[in-house]
Amino acid sequence: CCILLMHVQLAVDPETKKQGRVNPEHPVMQFWTKVLRLHMLPALPLIRGNAVCTVEIWNVMRFFETTVRWRFYGEWKTHMYKSHPELRVRAVQADREAKGILRRLSSNTAETLLGPVAKLAHGNPIIFFTAAVNQIMAYDNLAAVVISSLRYVTTMGFDVLLYIVIEALANADKP
């Protein structure tokens, strides 16, 4: 799948060694946009804590511009979890798990909770990071502990985290 996406890209600039921009109107990019929106992202929460699947989905998503990826995340957060009964159930379960982990998270327990944090962040990064950012906004001293527990989070998890943080900062209703 990534080979098809690589062929869609423009040539690499010989001076800067940076990749060219991807044409979102290309049929291959439209195909992968549809596959991500309808199949891959909705399926990820149902695969509990599988980092390999998250990395493979990231290998497709990384070819999209940041604004397009963040649109995927916004749709994932607002619509996808409500689209299927299984996803609604998983969203409630993941939210409870996230709040339970964050409740137990402290400087003394951060090492023991690395695995559960990573597993939840692999399958449900939107839910976990939304809960984590909300907790950090409520309790300032939790920020360093949460950061130290993100050792095994994937690149996609950090991309989702950045989206969630910027979304929280853009909320005019919160101080």
C-alpha positions as CSV (number, residue, x, y, z in Angstrom):
1,C,0.0,0.0,0.0
2,C,2.8,2.4,0.8
3,I,4.5,1.7,-2.5
4,L,1.4,3.0,-4.3
5,L,1.4,6.1,-2.2
6,M,5.1,6.7,-2.8
7,H,4.5,6.6,-6.5
8,V,1.9,9.4,-6.2
9,Q,4.4,11.7,-4.6
10,L,6.3,14.3,-6.6
11,A,10.0,13.9,-7.1
12,V,12.4,14.5,-4.2
13,D,14.1,18.0,-4.4
14,P,17.8,17.3,-5.0
15,E,19.0,20.3,-3.0
16,T,16.9,20.0,0.1
17,K,16.3,16.2,0.0
18,K,12.7,16.8,1.0
19,Q,9.7,15.0,-0.5
20,G,7.4,16.9,-2.8
21,R,3.8,17.6,-2.0
22,V,1.2,14.9,-2.5
23,N,-1.7,15.6,-4.8
24,P,-4.9,15.0,-2.9
25,E,-6.9,14.8,-6.1
26,H,-4.9,11.8,-7.4
27,P,-7.1,8.7,-7.6
28,V,-4.7,6.7,-5.4
29,M,-4.9,9.4,-2.7
30,Q,-8.7,9.5,-2.9
31,F,-8.8,5.7,-2.6
32,W,-6.6,5.8,0.6
33,T,-8.6,8.6,2.0
34,K,-11.7,6.6,1.7
35,V,-10.1,3.4,3.1
36,L,-8.7,5.3,6.1
37,R,-12.0,7.0,6.9
38,L,-14.3,4.1,6.4
39,H,-12.2,1.1,7.4
40,M,-8.8,1.6,9.0
41,L,-9.5,4.3,11.6
42,P,-12.9,2.8,12.8
43,A,-11.2,-0.7,13.1
44,L,-8.3,0.5,15.2
45,P,-10.2,0.9,18.5
46,L,-11.5,-2.7,18.1
47,I,-7.9,-4.0,18.0
48,R,-6.8,-3.7,21.6
49,G,-3.4,-2.3,22.0
50,N,-1.7,-3.6,18.8
51,A,1.2,-1.3,18.1
52,V,1.9,-3.0,14.8
53,C,-1.5,-2.1,13.4
54,T,-1.1,1.5,14.6
55,V,2.3,1.8,12.9
56,E,0.9,0.3,9.6
57,I,-2.0,2.8,9.7
58,W,0.5,5.6,10.4
59,N,2.6,4.4,7.4
60,V,-0.4,5.3,5.2
61,M,-1.4,8.4,7.1
62,R,2.1,10.0,7.0
63,F,1.7,10.7,3.3
64,F,-1.1,13.1,4.0
65,E,-0.6,16.7,5.0
66,T,-1.0,17.6,8.7
67,T,-4.3,19.4,8.1
68,V,-5.8,16.4,6.3
69,R,-4.6,14.1,9.1
70,W,-6.1,16.3,11.7
71,R,-9.4,16.3,9.7
72,F,-9.3,12.5,10.0
73,Y,-8.8,12.8,13.8
74,G,-11.6,15.3,14.2
75,E,-14.0,13.1,12.3
76,W,-12.7,10.1,14.3
77,K,-13.4,11.9,17.5
78,T,-16.8,13.4,16.6
79,H,-18.4,10.9,14.2
80,M,-16.7,7.5,14.0
81,Y,-17.3,6.4,17.5
82,K,-21.0,7.2,17.1
83,S,-21.3,5.4,13.7
84,H,-21.3,1.8,14.9
85,P,-22.7,0.2,18.1
86,E,-19.4,-1.7,18.7
87,L,-17.4,1.5,18.5
88,R,-19.8,3.2,21.0
89,V,-19.3,0.4,23.5
90,R,-15.5,0.5,22.9
91,A,-15.5,4.3,23.4
92,V,-17.1,3.9,26.8
93,Q,-14.7,1.1,27.8
94,A,-11.7,3.1,26.6
95,D,-12.8,6.2,28.4
96,R,-13.2,4.2,31.7
97,E,-9.8,2.6,31.2
98,A,-8.2,5.9,30.5
99,K,-9.7,7.6,33.6
100,G,-8.7,4.6,35.7
101,I,-5.1,4.7,34.5
102,L,-4.9,8.4,34.9
103,R,-6.3,8.1,38.5
104,R,-3.6,5.7,39.4
105,L,-0.8,7.5,37.6
106,S,1.8,9.2,39.8
107,S,5.5,9.6,39.9
108,N,5.8,6.3,41.9
109,T,3.5,4.3,39.5
110,A,4.6,5.7,36.1
111,E,7.0,2.8,35.4
112,T,4.4,0.1,36.1
113,L,1.7,1.8,34.0
114,L,3.9,2.2,30.8
115,G,2.3,-0.9,29.3
116,P,-1.4,0.0,29.9
117,V,-0.8,3.6,28.8
118,A,0.8,2.4,25.6
119,K,-1.8,-0.2,24.8
120,L,-4.6,2.3,25.3
121,A,-2.8,5.0,23.3
122,H,-2.3,2.5,20.4
123,G,-5.9,1.5,20.0
124,N,-7.7,4.6,21.2
125,P,-5.4,7.6,21.0
126,I,-8.3,10.1,20.6
127,I,-10.0,8.9,23.8
128,F,-6.9,8.4,25.9
129,F,-5.2,11.7,25.0
130,T,-8.5,13.7,25.4
131,A,-8.9,12.3,28.9
132,A,-5.2,12.9,29.6
133,V,-5.2,16.5,28.4
134,N,-8.4,17.2,30.4
135,Q,-6.8,15.8,33.5
136,I,-3.6,17.9,32.9
137,M,-5.7,21.0,32.5
138,A,-7.4,20.3,35.8
139,Y,-4.2,19.2,37.7
140,D,-1.0,20.9,36.6
141,N,1.3,18.6,38.5
142,L,0.1,15.6,36.4
143,A,1.8,16.9,33.2
144,A,5.3,15.6,34.0
145,V,4.0,12.2,35.1
146,V,1.9,11.8,31.9
147,I,4.8,12.8,29.8
148,S,7.1,10.3,31.4
149,S,4.5,7.5,30.8
150,L,4.5,8.1,27.1
151,R,7.7,6.2,26.4
152,Y,6.2,3.5,24.2
153,V,3.6,5.6,22.3
154,T,3.9,5.5,18.5
155,T,4.4,8.3,16.1
156,M,0.7,8.3,15.3
157,G,-0.1,8.6,19.0
158,F,2.1,11.7,19.3
159,D,0.4,13.2,16.2
160,V,-3.0,12.6,17.8
161,L,-1.7,14.1,21.0
162,L,-0.6,17.3,19.2
163,Y,-4.0,17.5,17.6
164,I,-5.8,17.1,21.0
165,V,-3.5,19.7,22.6
166,I,-4.1,22.3,19.9
167,E,-7.8,21.6,19.9
168,A,-7.8,22.2,23.7
169,L,-5.8,25.4,23.3
170,A,-8.2,26.6,20.6
171,N,-11.3,26.1,22.9
172,A,-12.3,29.6,23.9
173,D,-14.6,28.3,26.6
174,K,-11.7,27.0,28.7
175,P,-9.1,29.2,30.4
